[in-house]
Amino acid sequence: MQKIRDHYFEKAKQEKYFARSIYKLEEIDKKYRLFKKGVKVLDIGCSPGSWSQYMLKKVGTGSIVGIDISNSVRIHDNRFTFIQGNIFDFDPEFLKKQFGSFDIITSDAAPKTTGNKFSDAVQSLDIVSRVFSIAEIILPPGGTAIAKVFQGEDLKPFIEEIKNNYKRVSLFKPKSSRKESREIFIIAHNRRKAQ
Ligand SMILES: C[S@@+](CC[C@H](N)C(=O)[O-])C[C@H]1O[C@@H](n2cnc3c(N)ncnc32)[C@H](O)[C@@H]1O
Protein backbone atom coordinates (compact mmCIF):
# COMPACT_ATOMS: atom_id res chain seq x y z
CA MET A 1 0.00 0.00 0.00
CA GLN A 2 1.33 3.45 -0.93
CA LYS A 3 2.14 5.54 2.19
CA ILE A 4 1.04 9.18 2.02
CA ARG A 5 2.73 11.13 4.82
CA ASP A 6 0.06 13.79 5.23
CA HIS A 7 -2.06 15.09 8.12
CA TYR A 8 -4.12 11.87 8.23
CA PHE A 9 -1.00 9.70 8.21
CA GLU A 10 0.37 11.59 11.23
CA LYS A 11 -3.02 11.51 12.98
CA ALA A 12 -3.25 7.73 12.47
CA LYS A 13 0.24 7.31 13.91
CA GLN A 14 -0.65 9.40 16.96
CA GLU A 15 -3.96 7.61 17.50
CA LYS A 16 -2.28 4.22 17.04
CA TYR A 17 -4.23 3.16 13.98
CA PHE A 18 -2.46 0.90 11.50
CA ALA A 19 -3.39 3.03 8.46
CA ARG A 20 -4.73 6.44 7.46
CA SER A 21 -7.64 4.60 5.76
CA ILE A 22 -9.40 4.62 9.14
CA TYR A 23 -10.50 8.23 8.62
CA LYS A 24 -12.41 7.35 5.45
CA LEU A 25 -14.44 4.74 7.33
CA GLU A 26 -14.92 7.13 10.24
CA GLU A 27 -16.37 9.75 7.88
CA ILE A 28 -18.67 7.14 6.32
CA ASP A 29 -19.80 6.04 9.78
CA LYS A 30 -20.36 9.63 10.97
CA LYS A 31 -22.60 10.23 7.98
CA TYR A 32 -24.52 6.94 7.88
CA ARG A 33 -24.26 5.61 11.50
CA LEU A 34 -23.67 2.02 10.50
CA PHE A 35 -21.72 0.25 13.21
CA LYS A 36 -24.21 -0.37 16.00
CA LYS A 37 -23.46 -2.46 19.08
CA GLY A 38 -23.72 -6.19 18.48
CA VAL A 39 -23.29 -6.19 14.69
CA LYS A 40 -21.25 -8.81 12.87
CA VAL A 41 -19.02 -7.52 10.08
CA LEU A 42 -17.04 -9.13 7.28
CA ASP A 43 -14.08 -6.83 6.48
CA ILE A 44 -12.64 -7.63 3.04
CA GLY A 45 -9.12 -6.40 2.28
CA CYS A 46 -8.66 -5.75 5.99
CA SER A 47 -4.82 -5.53 6.22
CA PRO A 48 -3.10 -3.86 7.98
CA GLY A 49 -6.28 -3.49 10.04
CA SER A 50 -7.31 0.10 10.77
CA TRP A 51 -10.92 -0.42 9.65
CA SER A 52 -11.25 -3.49 11.86
CA GLN A 53 -9.59 -1.58 14.75
CA TYR A 54 -12.19 1.18 14.36
CA MET A 55 -15.13 -1.20 14.07
CA LEU A 56 -14.03 -3.20 17.12
CA LYS A 57 -14.37 0.03 19.12
CA LYS A 58 -17.93 0.43 17.86
CA VAL A 59 -19.51 -3.02 17.82
CA GLY A 60 -19.39 -3.89 21.53
CA THR A 61 -20.21 -7.59 21.82
CA GLY A 62 -20.36 -7.87 18.02
CA SER A 63 -17.60 -9.45 15.99
CA ILE A 64 -15.47 -9.03 12.90
CA VAL A 65 -14.07 -11.50 10.40
CA GLY A 66 -11.28 -9.97 8.32
CA ILE A 67 -9.95 -11.36 5.04
CA ASP A 68 -6.85 -10.34 3.15
CA ILE A 69 -4.20 -11.81 0.86
CA SER A 70 -1.61 -10.17 3.10
CA ASN A 71 -1.28 -11.39 6.68
CA SER A 72 0.12 -8.14 8.07
CA VAL A 73 -2.82 -7.72 10.49
CA ARG A 74 -1.74 -7.41 14.13
CA ILE A 75 -5.09 -7.32 15.91
CA HIS A 76 -5.36 -9.41 19.04
CA ASP A 77 -8.97 -9.34 20.15
CA ASN A 78 -11.17 -12.37 20.69
CA ARG A 79 -13.97 -10.69 18.71
CA PHE A 80 -11.71 -10.62 15.61
CA THR A 81 -10.94 -13.57 13.32
CA PHE A 82 -8.49 -13.27 10.46
CA ILE A 83 -8.57 -15.39 7.31
CA GLN A 84 -5.65 -15.12 4.93
CA GLY A 85 -6.88 -15.55 1.38
CA ASN A 86 -7.83 -14.10 -1.95
CA ILE A 87 -11.56 -13.35 -2.25
CA PHE A 88 -11.56 -14.82 -5.76
CA ASP A 89 -10.25 -18.16 -4.47
CA PHE A 90 -12.57 -19.08 -1.65
CA ASP A 91 -16.16 -20.24 -1.64
CA PRO A 92 -18.46 -17.77 0.16
CA GLU A 93 -20.68 -20.74 1.11
CA PHE A 94 -17.75 -21.95 3.25
CA LEU A 95 -17.74 -18.60 5.00
CA LYS A 96 -21.47 -18.86 5.64
CA LYS A 97 -21.15 -22.41 7.01
CA GLN A 98 -18.30 -21.36 9.28
CA PHE A 99 -19.60 -17.99 10.57
CA GLY A 100 -23.30 -17.76 9.63
CA SER A 101 -24.56 -14.55 8.02
CA PHE A 102 -23.22 -11.02 8.59
CA ASP A 103 -25.00 -7.69 9.17
CA ILE A 104 -22.43 -5.61 7.30
CA ILE A 105 -19.80 -6.31 4.69
CA THR A 106 -17.03 -3.74 4.23
CA SER A 107 -14.39 -3.74 1.52
CA ASP A 108 -11.43 -1.44 1.19
CA ALA A 109 -9.78 -3.98 -1.14
CA ALA A 110 -8.00 -2.45 -4.09
CA PRO A 111 -5.85 -3.79 -6.92
CA LYS A 112 -2.18 -2.86 -7.09
CA THR A 113 -2.39 0.34 -9.13
CA THR A 114 -0.51 0.51 -12.43
CA GLY A 115 -1.01 4.22 -13.16
CA ASN A 116 -3.28 3.30 -16.08
CA LYS A 117 -6.60 4.66 -14.82
CA PHE A 118 -8.63 2.54 -17.27
CA SER A 119 -7.17 -0.84 -16.32
CA ASP A 120 -7.02 0.11 -12.62
CA ALA A 121 -10.75 0.95 -12.73
CA VAL A 122 -11.55 -2.34 -14.51
CA GLN A 123 -9.65 -4.38 -11.90
CA SER A 124 -11.21 -2.45 -9.06
CA LEU A 125 -14.69 -3.09 -10.47
CA ASP A 126 -13.85 -6.83 -10.70
CA ILE A 127 -13.08 -6.79 -6.98
CA VAL A 128 -16.25 -4.87 -6.13
CA SER A 129 -18.37 -7.22 -8.27
CA ARG A 130 -16.90 -10.12 -6.33
CA VAL A 131 -17.64 -8.33 -3.04
CA PHE A 132 -21.28 -7.88 -4.04
CA SER A 133 -21.56 -11.51 -5.18
CA ILE A 134 -20.22 -12.59 -1.77
CA ALA A 135 -22.82 -10.27 -0.20
CA GLU A 136 -25.54 -12.17 -2.12
CA ILE A 137 -24.64 -15.22 -0.03
CA ILE A 138 -23.72 -13.89 3.39
CA LEU A 139 -25.84 -10.74 3.74
CA PRO A 140 -29.48 -11.22 4.82
CA PRO A 141 -32.29 -8.79 3.93
CA GLY A 142 -31.68 -5.48 5.72
CA GLY A 143 -27.88 -5.91 5.52
CA THR A 144 -25.45 -3.20 4.37
CA ALA A 145 -22.46 -3.38 2.02
CA ILE A 146 -19.74 -0.72 1.85
CA ALA A 147 -17.09 -1.00 -0.84
CA LYS A 148 -14.32 1.11 -2.27
CA VAL A 149 -14.14 1.37 -6.04
CA PHE A 150 -12.05 3.35 -8.53
CA GLN A 151 -14.27 5.48 -10.73
CA GLY A 152 -14.43 4.37 -14.35
CA GLU A 153 -16.92 4.33 -17.17
CA ASP A 154 -18.47 0.99 -16.14
CA LEU A 155 -19.28 2.14 -12.62
CA LYS A 156 -22.62 3.77 -13.43
CA PRO A 157 -24.22 0.66 -14.99
CA PHE A 158 -22.87 -1.41 -12.09
CA ILE A 159 -24.53 0.94 -9.56
CA GLU A 160 -27.81 0.71 -11.48
CA GLU A 161 -27.56 -3.08 -11.27
CA ILE A 162 -27.02 -3.22 -7.51
CA LYS A 163 -29.96 -0.84 -6.99
CA ASN A 164 -32.11 -3.89 -7.82
CA ASN A 165 -30.82 -5.63 -4.71
CA TYR A 166 -30.60 -2.75 -2.19
CA LYS A 167 -33.25 -0.23 -1.17
CA ARG A 168 -30.79 2.70 -1.18
CA VAL A 169 -27.40 3.04 -2.84
CA SER A 170 -25.17 6.06 -2.09
CA LEU A 171 -21.79 7.13 -3.40
CA PHE A 172 -19.50 8.93 -0.98
CA LYS A 173 -16.09 10.59 -1.37
CA PRO A 174 -14.61 11.19 2.10
CA LYS A 175 -12.59 14.37 2.71
CA SER A 176 -9.71 12.19 3.91
CA SER A 177 -9.57 10.50 0.49
CA ARG A 178 -6.93 12.30 -1.56
CA LYS A 179 -8.50 14.57 -4.19
CA GLU A 180 -6.35 13.10 -6.94
CA SER A 181 -7.42 9.56 -6.04
CA ARG A 182 -10.21 8.11 -8.19
CA GLU A 183 -11.54 6.10 -5.28
CA ILE A 184 -15.10 6.50 -4.12
CA PHE A 185 -17.20 4.42 -1.72
CA ILE A 186 -20.43 2.60 -2.54
CA ILE A 187 -22.77 2.33 0.42
CA ALA A 188 -25.58 -0.10 -0.34
CA HIS A 189 -28.18 0.06 2.41
CA ASN A 190 -30.89 -2.34 3.34
CA ARG A 191 -30.53 -5.40 1.14
CA ARG A 192 -33.83 -6.41 -0.42
CA LYS A 193 -35.32 -9.87 0.01
CA ALA A 194 -34.15 -12.21 -2.77
CA GLN A 195 -36.78 -12.35 -5.54
C1 LIG B 1 -6.08 -0.17 1.14
S1 LIG B 1 -5.68 -1.70 1.81
C2 LIG B 1 -6.86 -1.91 3.09
C3 LIG B 1 -6.59 -1.08 4.31
C4 LIG B 1 -7.50 -1.48 5.46
N1 LIG B 1 -8.89 -1.13 5.23
C5 LIG B 1 -7.06 -0.82 6.75
O1 LIG B 1 -7.78 0.06 7.20
O2 LIG B 1 -6.04 -1.18 7.29
C6 LIG B 1 -6.26 -2.81 0.59
C7 LIG B 1 -6.08 -4.28 0.94
O3 LIG B 1 -6.84 -5.06 0.01
C8 LIG B 1 -6.19 -6.31 -0.11
N2 LIG B 1 -6.67 -7.02 -1.30
C9 LIG B 1 -6.61 -6.61 -2.58
N3 LIG B 1 -7.14 -7.53 -3.39
C10 LIG B 1 -7.58 -8.56 -2.59
C11 LIG B 1 -8.21 -9.81 -2.85
N4 LIG B 1 -8.50 -10.20 -4.10
N5 LIG B 1 -8.52 -10.62 -1.81
C12 LIG B 1 -8.21 -10.24 -0.54
N6 LIG B 1 -7.61 -9.06 -0.23
C13 LIG B 1 -7.29 -8.23 -1.25
C14 LIG B 1 -4.72 -5.93 -0.17
O4 LIG B 1 -3.89 -7.03 0.16
C15 LIG B 1 -4.64 -4.77 0.83
O5 LIG B 1 -4.20 -5.23 2.10
PDBQT file of the ligand as one rigid body, heavy atoms in Angstrom, charges set to zero:
ROOT
HETATM    1  C1  LIG A 201      -6.079  -0.165   1.137  1.00  0.00    +0.000 C 
HETATM    2  S1  LIG A 201      -5.677  -1.701   1.811  1.00  0.00    +0.000 S 
HETATM    3  C2  LIG A 201      -6.862  -1.910   3.086  1.00  0.00    +0.000 C 
HETATM    4  C3  LIG A 201      -6.595  -1.078   4.306  1.00  0.00    +0.000 C 
HETATM    5  C4  LIG A 201      -7.495  -1.483   5.464  1.00  0.00    +0.000 C 
HETATM    6  N1  LIG A 201      -8.889  -1.131   5.228  1.00  0.00    +0.000 N 
HETATM    7  C5  LIG A 201      -7.064  -0.818   6.746  1.00  0.00    +0.000 C 
HETATM    8  O1  LIG A 201      -7.783   0.057   7.195  1.00  0.00    +0.000 OA
HETATM    9  O2  LIG A 201      -6.035  -1.177   7.291  1.00  0.00    +0.000 OA
HETATM   10  C6  LIG A 201      -6.264  -2.806   0.591  1.00  0.00    +0.000 C 
HETATM   11  C7  LIG A 201      -6.082  -4.277   0.938  1.00  0.00    +0.000 C 
HETATM   12  O3  LIG A 201      -6.836  -5.056   0.007  1.00  0.00    +0.000 OA
HETATM   13  C8  LIG A 201      -6.187  -6.308  -0.109  1.00  0.00    +0.000 C 
HETATM   14  N2  LIG A 201      -6.672  -7.017  -1.296  1.00  0.00    +0.000 N 
HETATM   15  C9  LIG A 201      -6.610  -6.613  -2.582  1.00  0.00    +0.000 A 
HETATM   16  N3  LIG A 201      -7.144  -7.534  -3.393  1.00  0.00    +0.000 NA
HETATM   17  C10 LIG A 201      -7.581  -8.560  -2.590  1.00  0.00    +0.000 A 
HETATM   18  C11 LIG A 201      -8.208  -9.815  -2.855  1.00  0.00    +0.000 A 
HETATM   19  N4  LIG A 201      -8.498 -10.200  -4.103  1.00  0.00    +0.000 N 
HETATM   20  N5  LIG A 201      -8.520 -10.616  -1.810  1.00  0.00    +0.000 NA
HETATM   21  C12 LIG A 201      -8.214 -10.238  -0.540  1.00  0.00    +0.000 A 
HETATM   22  N6  LIG A 201      -7.606  -9.058  -0.234  1.00  0.00    +0.000 NA
HETATM   23  C13 LIG A 201      -7.285  -8.230  -1.248  1.00  0.00    +0.000 A 
HETATM   24  C14 LIG A 201      -4.723  -5.926  -0.175  1.00  0.00    +0.000 C 
HETATM   25  O4  LIG A 201      -3.893  -7.034   0.164  1.00  0.00    +0.000 OA
HETATM   26  C15 LIG A 201      -4.636  -4.768   0.834  1.00  0.00    +0.000 C 
HETATM   27  O5  LIG A 201      -4.198  -5.226   2.097  1.00  0.00    +0.000 OA
ENDROOT
TORSDOF 0
